[in-house]
Amino acid sequence: MLIAKVVGSVVATQKDEKLANTKLLVCQIHNHNNEAQDSYVIAVDSVGAGTGDMVLYAAGSSARQTNITKDRPCDAVIMAIVDSWDMDGTDVFKKWSEA
């Protein structure tokens, strides 16, 4: 699993029939310290993610293991929306800030 931030979407009206009814999102890859990298992936969304969400995604053959992507021609799938993560007891990311 890898971490990324959803930064956009892809609309493709003409696509393989096995990709019908899938939402495609543009994800900017982040490292373990939540630093944006200069790399992007287009992923099928299986969890209802949206722009601005930090997500976990799987790539390669693992991407075809969700109910939505099984036997479909995809190389990346979003399978979780991240609420928070920490490294060595230090918060790296929190979806909601405490007010």
Secondary structure as the mmCIF struct_conf table of DSSP 4:
data_model
#
loop_
_struct_conf.conf_type_id
_struct_conf.id
_struct_conf.beg_label_comp_id
_struct_conf.beg_label_asym_id
_struct_conf.beg_label_seq_id
_struct_conf.end_label_comp_id
_struct_conf.end_label_asym_id
_struct_conf.end_label_seq_id
STRN STRN1 LEU A 2 VAL A 10
BEND BEND1 THR A 13 GLN A 14
HELX_RH_3T_P HELX_RH_3T_P1 GLU A 17 LEU A 19
TURN_TY1_P TURN_TY1_P1 ALA A 20 ASN A 21
STRN STRN2 LEU A 24 HIS A 30
TURN_TY1_P TURN_TY1_P2 HIS A 32 ASN A 33
HELX_LH_PP_P HELX_LH_PP_P1 GLU A 35 GLU A 35
STRN STRN3 ALA A 36 ASP A 45
BEND BEND2 SER A 46 VAL A 47
TURN_TY1_P TURN_TY1_P3 THR A 51 GLY A 52
STRN STRN4 MET A 54 ALA A 59
HELX_RH_3T_P HELX_RH_3T_P2 GLY A 60 ARG A 64
BEND BEND3 THR A 66 THR A 66
TURN_TY1_P TURN_TY1_P4 ASN A 67 ASP A 71
BEND BEND4 ARG A 72 PRO A 73
BEND BEND5 ASP A 75 ASP A 75
STRN STRN5 ALA A 76 ILE A 81
STRN STRN6 SER A 84 MET A 87
TURN_TY1_P TURN_TY1_P5 ASP A 88 GLY A 89
STRN STRN7 THR A 90 LYS A 94
BEND BEND6 LYS A 95 TRP A 96
#
